[in-house]
């Protein structure tokens, strides 16, 4: 058995710093052909029906890559949790794409959660300053929308300093400027809490695929995940 046996899930938003489920392994890396955008509305975690927050989704973009964190789930019970968190409450669908290790020497299939314009909470593109204003003004059961943005940006800076994400870091800069200008309490916005981030220190280049997984990886649908969108069974 190789280390990629089992189910892997790629997180590019709050899963990076708050997965909420048990996992066997976790490391950072990237997926190709997608850009990260704060275009998905949220009324269950970082906003309300009256004031929806904004969270990230992925858009197709041939020239972009998106860095994040991949998890090997410990047991199948994580899937109903993710189905509830991401799909039922968040409006996301599941897809399969190829995850690449940070050094680019290995690749294997991983589940991703994508929100498209067809879901009820979709907000879409807007000027960055408008998006930033909405993030500053919104909070929900999981905390302030500002916390979501800043923790994601901080994760990328700390664990993937080579990551280029103009959209994310521009919003981070704008929001921090507004926080300072309005003299808002950052600790309160961040929920006065910390999260433990448990990442593997093993060499990602040692991850290898079994013959069966190699066949899955070579499947043409993986190169266009939007052709392979499907619900993960609970």
N, C-alpha and C positions, 0 to 999 in steps of 0.2 A: 504493500500500500504506500502510495506517495502522500505527501503532506497536503495535496489538494483534494484528496478524497473527502466527500462531504459537501455541504452547502456553504457557499461564501456570499456575503452581502456587502455591497459597496455603499458607504455613506459619504455624502458630500455636504450635509447640513448639520442638524443637531446630533445625528448619530456619531459624528466625529468626536464630540466631547461628552455626550450623554446617551450611550446606546440603550441602556435600560433592559438588557437581556444578557444571559450568560453566554460566553463564547470561549473557544479553545485557543484561538490565535487571533492576533490583530496586528496589522502593519499599514504603513502609508504607501501610496502609489497613485496611479492616475488612470483615467480612461480617455480614449481619443474620440474626436468628432462631436464633442459636446461643450457648451459653455454654461457656466453657472449664472443664474439670474434671479433676482428677487421679484419674480413676476407672479408667484402663487399667493393668493389671499389665504388668510387663516383666521377662523372664528372659534376654534376649539382649543388651541394651545397658546397662541401669542396675540390673540385679538378676540373680539366678540362680534355678534351679529350686527350690532350698531356701529362698531369701529373695527373692521377687519385689520389684522396685522399683515405683514408681508414676510414670506419665507422663501427659500430658494427652490428652484426646480432646474431642470436641464433643458436646453434648446439645442437643436441640431446646428452644428457649426464646424465645417470640415477642417478649418485651420486652428481650432482651439482644442486644448486638453483641459480636463478638470481633475485637480488633485483632491484626494480624500483619504478615507480610511476603510480598509476591507476587513471583514470579520468572518472567521470560520465559526459557524454557530455550533453550540455544544450539543443541542438536541432539537428535535423537530418542534418542540413547544415554543420556540422563538418565533416561528412563522405566524401563528395566530396573533401573537402580540404585535408583530410588525404589520400584519394585515389590518388590525384595529387602529394602530397608531398612525400609519401612513395612508392607508386606503380609505377605511371607513370614516375616520375623523379628518384626515388631511386632504382627501380628494385625489390621491395618487394612484397610478397603475403600476404594475410590475413589468419589468422587461429583463432581458439577458444581454449583457455586453461583455467585452473583454477587459479585464483588469491587467494592468502592467505594473510590475514591481518598480520601485523608485529608480533603480538603475537601468530599467528597460530590458533586462536580460531574461525575464520570464513573464509569461502571460497565461491567464486561465479565466474561464467563465465565472461571472459573478452576477447575482441579482442586483438590480437597481430599481429605485422607485422614482417615477417620473409623473409630474403633473402636466397635463396638456390643456390647451385652450377649451377643450370640450367639457371640463368639469365646472361645477357651479361656483367654485370659489376663485376661479381664475381672474386675475386683475390685469396681467399683461404689462407691456412696456409703459414707461412714463419718464419724464425728466428726473434725473438723479436727485435733485433738490426736493422734488415732490415725494419721491419714494422715501427719502431721508426724513422728511417732515411726518409722513405717515408712521414710520417706524418709531419716531420719538413720541408720538401721541398715543401709541397702542400698547395694551397689555392684555394678558389672558390668564387662564388657569395655570399655565406652566411658567408664567413669569412675564416680565416686560419684553417687548419686541426688541428693545435696545440690547438686552442681554444676549438674545439669539444672534444678532449681528456681530457684536463685539467678541463674543466667545468663539465664533466661527473664524473671524479674522485673526484673533490671537492664536488659535490653533494652527492656522496656516503659517503664520510668522514663526512660531516656535518649532513646529515639527516638520514643516516643508518650506524652509526659507527661500528655496528656489522657485516656488510657485508664482506664476504670473496670473493675476486675476484683477484686471483693471476695475471691473464693475464692483467687486466685493471691497477692494481697498479704497476706492473712491468714496463709496458709501460710508465706510468706516471713518474716513477722514472728515467727511461732512458732518456726520452725526456727532463725532467727538468735538468738533468746533461748536456745534449748537449746544451741547451739554455744558461746555465751558462758558459760552456766552450767556446762557440762561441760568448759570450757577446751579445746575441740577446735581443731586448727590449720586455719584457714580456707584458707590457701594449699594445704595438702595435699588438703583436700576438693575444691578447685577444680582440682586436677591440675597446679598450677604451670605453667599455660600461658595463652596469650592467643589470641583469635580476631580476625581482621580482618573487619570488617563493611563491605561495599561497597554503599552505597545511592545511588540516583540523587538528584541535587539539582534535577532538572528539575521544572517545574510540572506536577503530575499532571493539572491541568484540561485540558492539551493532548492527553491520550490520547483517541482517538476510535475508534469502531467502524466496520468496513466493513458494507455492506448484508447480507452473508452472516452476519456475526457478530451484527448487530442481530436477525436472524431467530432465531439461536440464543438470544440473550439474552431474546427475547420468548417463548421456549418455556415453556409452563406448568410443565414438570417442574423448571425451575431454581428455582422458588419453593418447591418441596418436594423438596430433593435426595435424601431417603431413598427417593423413588420412582424414582430414577435411579442407584442404586448399581450399579456394575459394575467388573469388573477392567480395568485398563489393559493392553493386550497388550504382551508383552515384545518 
